[in-house]
Amino acid sequence: MQRWRLPQQEKGTTMNQKLYVGGLNAATNDARLREVFSEYGEITEAKVITHRDTGASRGFAFVTYTDEASGEKAISARNSSELDGSTITVNVARPRADADRSR
């Protein structure tokens, strides 16, 4: 009987890096976010977070790069920079804290 192994990450390779982008202008959309941040590397996802009832931007987004190096370049270049008239914050996204979701 043959045993299957899950693929292992090779040494020297990097994994995806998800960035938090805060302080967004209400007019900034997914396409604009991807356009600006693609300068720093290959993006797998660029998503402005919207209010579930109104669809209006909540003022923050997440950008996911295929590798950590691209994410670090984007942080260095774009943190505290201007995007669509607003000063943005860019840093590594942290997992959401367990919060009371009964609201």
Long-range contacts (C-beta under 8 A, 24 or more apart in sequence): 14-67, 14-68, 14-69, 15-67, 15-68, 16-44, 16-64, 16-65, 16-66, 16-67, 17-64, 17-65, 17-67, 17-68, 17-70, 17-71, 17-72, 17-92, 18-62, 18-63, 18-64, 18-65, 18-71, 18-92, 18-93, 19-62, 19-63, 19-64, 19-65, 19-71, 19-74, 19-75, 19-90, 19-91, 19-92, 19-93, 20-60, 20-61, 20-62, 20-89, 20-90, 20-91, 20-92, 20-93, 20-94, 21-60, 21-61, 21-62, 21-63, 21-78, 21-88, 21-89, 21-90, 22-59, 22-60, 22-88, 22-89, 22-90, 23-59, 23-60, 23-86, 23-87, 23-88, 23-89, 24-48, 24-57, 24-59, 24-60, 24-61, 24-83, 24-84, 24-86, 24-88, 25-83, 25-84, 25-85, 25-86, 26-56, 26-57, 26-59, 27-84, 28-57, 28-61, 28-83, 28-84, 28-86, 29-57, 30-61, 32-84, 33-61, 33-63, 34-63, 36-78, 36-83, 37-63, 37-74, 37-78, 39-77, 40-65, 40-70, 40-71, 40-73, 40-74, 40-77, 40-78, 41-65, 41-66, 41-67, 41-69, 41-70, 41-71, 41-73, 41-74, 42-66, 42-67, 42-70, 62-93
